[in-house]
Amino acid sequence: MALRPGQVRRLNRHWGQVFIPKAGWVRFRWSRAVPESRSFRVKLDRAGRWHVAFATIPAPINGPGTGQVLGVDRGVTVSAALSTGEMLTCPRLSVGRQRRLKRLQRRLARARLGSNRRSQVKSAIARLRACEADARKDWAEKLSTDLAGWFDVICVEDLRITGMVRSAKGSIDKPGRGVRAKAGLNREILASGWGILALRLEEKAPGRVQKVHPMYTSQRCSACGHVAGENRKSQAVFACTACRYIANADVNAARNIAAGHAVTARGGSPLGRPVNREPQPALLST
């Protein structure tokens, strides 16, 4: 909806009002500064919460100007490993909430279709899922803001996440293999916040994000450049068979990404391509 002057007013420190056609003045929690915008929208999420969001184009974050380059390796066990050595994990539900979620899912499986109990259980599950999604978005927002302000160039893998999380069950004539394991991997990829982290980095640091081909970045030694499958001893351990360099596997991959090294099958080294994404209007919910 179009936003006219005087359509939003602040009542006190925590509350404000917005005029909605056919509904009148509606109070909302003033959770952040309301920017100058031309439009807003009111929406209801799956957890039953109402939000008013104001559309605005956020200003890009300026880099430090020191020429520092950062590599980010995204994974499942470690959500984001940085070439500086930090290993960050996207927040998940607590152990107690995970147990409650499993109990609710069992109740949902036993509930009768169309019953009030089923709708109540679905609402409780949606609230837990929304809590997890909110924590993931908050983590991505804070991390992308910090990285955009600390480094001039940020290198990430050029991952096709949509294809990576595609189902493996196949068709009736040609059923897939390891469907349950692939479904679990898909859930972990989506829960690690790969896509939203890269997207927010591109929006906050336009023109300063480079995408590097991911091929063999986990098998290449960041110290001597030797590439071999035997270098990757396990998920967490990297030990070069040529120079005996030992490091965390994710951090080693992040350093290769920062250097723009991705070895092709013919031994070439394709360069990372810059991402020149124009800032898009963001919906700031309150």
C-alpha positions in Angstrom: 0.0 0.0 0.0 1.1 3.5 -0.8 2.4 5.5 2.2 1.3 9.1 2.6 2.7 11.8 4.9 1.3 11.5 8.4 0.1 7.9 7.9 2.7 6.7 10.5 3.1 8.3 13.9 5.0 7.3 17.1 3.1 7.0 20.4 6.0 6.3 22.8 9.3 4.6 23.0 7.9 1.1 22.1 4.7 1.7 20.2 3.6 3.4 17.0 0.5 3.6 14.8 -0.1 3.2 11.1 -3.2 4.1 9.2 -4.5 1.2 7.2 -7.4 1.9 4.7 -10.7 0.3 5.8 -9.1 -0.6 9.1 -8.2 2.7 10.6 -5.3 3.3 13.0 -3.5 0.1 14.0 -0.9 0.0 16.8 2.4 -1.9 16.2 5.5 -2.6 18.2 8.2 -0.1 17.2 11.0 -2.6 17.1 13.3 -0.5 14.8 13.6 2.9 13.2 11.0 3.4 10.6 12.7 4.6 7.4 11.5 7.0 4.8 9.6 4.8 2.3 6.8 5.0 -0.3 4.9 1.9 0.6 4.3 -0.6 3.3 2.5 -3.9 3.6 0.8 -5.9 6.4 1.3 -9.6 6.5 0.5 -12.6 8.6 3.2 -15.2 9.0 2.8 -19.0 9.5 3.2 -18.6 13.2 0.1 -16.3 13.5 2.1 -13.1 13.9 1.2 -9.9 12.2 3.9 -7.6 10.8 4.0 -4.2 9.2 6.9 -3.8 6.8 8.1 -0.6 5.2 9.9 -0.9 1.8 13.2 1.0 1.5 16.5 0.7 -0.3 19.2 0.2 2.4 22.4 2.2 2.0 25.5 0.0 1.2 28.2 -0.5 3.8 31.5 1.0 3.0 34.6 -1.2 3.3 37.6 -0.3 5.4 39.7 0.7 2.4 42.7 -1.5 3.4 42.4 -4.0 0.5 41.7 -6.9 2.8 40.3 -10.0 1.1 38.2 -12.6 2.9 37.2 -16.1 1.9 34.0 -17.7 3.2 33.5 -21.5 3.0 29.9 -22.6 3.7 29.3 -26.0 5.1 26.9 -28.1 7.1 28.9 -28.9 10.2 30.5 -25.4 10.2 28.0 -23.0 8.6 30.7 -20.4 7.6 34.4 -20.9 7.9 36.5 -17.7 7.3 39.9 -17.5 5.8 41.0 -15.7 9.0 40.5 -18.9 11.0 37.0 -18.2 12.6 34.4 -21.0 12.3 30.8 -19.9 12.8 27.7 -21.9 13.2 24.2 -20.8 12.3 21.9 -21.0 15.4 19.5 -23.9 15.7 16.7 -24.8 18.1 17.8 -25.7 21.6 17.8 -29.3 22.7 14.7 -28.8 24.7 12.8 -27.2 21.8 14.0 -30.0 19.5 12.5 -32.6 21.8 9.3 -30.6 21.9 9.2 -30.4 18.1 9.6 -34.2 17.8 6.7 -34.7 20.3 4.5 -32.3 18.3 5.3 -34.0 15.0 4.3 -37.4 16.5 1.0 -35.8 17.7 0.4 -34.3 14.3 0.8 -37.8 12.7 -1.8 -39.2 15.0 -4.3 -36.3 14.8 -7.4 -36.7 12.7 -7.7 -34.6 9.6 -9.7 -31.5 10.1 -9.8 -31.7 13.9 -9.2 -28.8 16.2 -6.3 -30.7 17.9 -4.6 -31.0 14.5 -4.8 -27.2 13.9 -3.5 -26.5 17.3 -0.5 -28.8 16.9 0.3 -27.3 13.4 0.2 -23.8 15.0 2.6 -24.9 17.7 5.0 -26.5 15.2 4.8 -23.3 13.0 5.8 -21.2 16.0 8.9 -23.3 16.7 9.9 -23.2 13.0 9.4 -19.4 12.9 11.6 -19.1 16.0 14.4 -21.0 14.2 14.0 -19.0 11.0 14.1 -15.7 13.0 17.4 -16.7 14.7 18.9 -17.8 11.3 18.0 -14.4 9.7 19.3 -12.5 12.6 22.6 -14.4 12.5 22.9 -13.7 8.7 22.1 -10.0 9.1 24.7 -9.5 11.9 27.4 -11.5 10.2 27.0 -9.9 6.8 27.1 -6.4 8.3 30.3 -7.2 10.2 32.0 -8.8 7.1 30.9 -6.0 4.8 32.5 -3.4 7.2 35.7 -5.3 7.9 36.8 -6.4 4.5 37.0 -4.8 1.0 36.6 -8.0 -1.0 34.6 -11.0 0.1 35.0 -14.3 -1.9 32.3 -17.0 -1.7 31.8 -20.2 -3.5 29.5 -20.1 -6.6 27.0 -22.6 -5.3 23.8 -23.6 -7.0 21.8 -24.2 -3.8 18.5 -24.8 -5.6 20.0 -27.8 -7.5 21.9 -29.0 -4.4 18.7 -29.4 -2.3 16.7 -31.0 -5.1 15.0 -34.3 -4.0 16.6 -37.6 -4.9 13.5 -39.8 -4.8 13.3 -39.9 -8.6 10.3 -41.4 -10.4 8.2 -44.6 -10.1 10.1 -46.2 -13.0 13.5 -45.1 -11.7 13.4 -44.6 -8.0 16.4 -42.8 -6.4 18.8 -44.2 -3.8 19.6 -42.9 -0.4 16.4 -40.7 -0.4 16.2 -40.4 3.4 19.9 -39.5 3.7 19.6 -36.9 0.9 16.5 -35.4 2.5 18.4 -35.0 5.8 21.3 -33.3 3.9 18.9 -31.0 2.2 17.4 -29.9 5.6 20.9 -29.2 7.0 21.9 -27.1 4.0 18.7 -25.0 4.3 19.2 -24.7 8.0 22.7 -23.4 7.6 21.6 -20.2 6.0 23.9 -20.5 2.9 21.6 -18.6 0.6 20.6 -15.7 2.8 24.1 -15.1 3.9 25.4 -14.7 0.4 22.4 -12.6 -0.6 22.8 -10.1 2.2 26.5 -9.9 1.5 25.8 -9.0 -2.1 23.3 -6.4 -1.1 25.3 -4.8 1.7 28.7 -4.8 -0.3 27.6 -4.4 -3.9 30.5 -4.9 -6.3 32.8 -6.2 -3.6 31.6 -9.8 -3.6 33.3 -12.3 -5.8 32.0 -15.8 -6.6 34.7 -18.5 -7.0 34.2 -21.8 -8.7 34.0 -24.4 -5.9 35.8 -27.2 -7.8 38.6 -28.8 -5.7 38.8 -25.9 -3.2 38.6 -28.5 -0.4 41.4 -30.7 -1.9 43.9 -28.0 -2.7 46.6 -27.1 -0.2 46.5 -23.4 0.6 50.2 -23.5 1.5 51.9 -25.2 -1.5 49.0 -25.6 -4.1 49.1 -29.4 -4.2 45.8 -30.9 -5.3 44.9 -34.5 -4.2 41.9 -36.2 -2.8 44.1 -37.8 -0.2 44.7 -34.3 1.3 41.2 -34.3 2.8 41.6 -36.8 5.7 38.1 -36.2 7.1 35.4 -33.6 7.4 37.5 -31.5 9.8 41.2 -32.5 9.0 43.3 -31.4 6.1 46.8 -32.8 5.8 48.8 -32.1 2.6 50.6 -35.2 1.3 53.3 -33.0 -0.4 54.3 -30.4 2.2 52.8 -31.9 5.3 50.7 -28.8 6.0 47.9 -29.5 8.5 44.9 -27.3 9.1 41.2 -27.4 9.6 39.7 -28.5 6.3 37.0 -25.8 6.2 39.5 -23.0 7.0 41.9 -24.3 4.3 39.1 -24.2 1.8 38.2 -20.7 2.8 41.8 -19.6 2.2 41.7 -21.1 -1.3 38.5 -19.3 -1.9 40.0 -16.0 -0.7 42.9 -16.5 -3.2 40.5 -17.2 -6.0 41.9 -20.7 -6.6 39.6 -23.3 -8.0 41.4 -26.0 -10.0 39.6 -27.4 -13.0 40.0 -31.0 -14.3 42.5 -29.7 -16.9 44.6 -27.9 -14.3 43.3 -24.4 -15.1 42.4 -21.8 -12.5 39.2 -19.9 -13.3 39.0 -16.5 -11.8 36.2 -15.5 -9.5 33.6 -13.3 -11.1 32.4 -10.1 -9.3 28.8 -9.7 -8.4 27.4 -6.3 -9.3 24.0 -6.6 -7.6 22.1 -3.4 -7.4 20.5 -2.7 -4.0 17.0 -3.9 -3.9 14.2 -2.4 -1.7 14.2 -4.2 1.6 11.1 -4.8 3.7 11.9 -3.7 7.2 9.4 -5.4 9.5 8.4 -4.0 12.8 
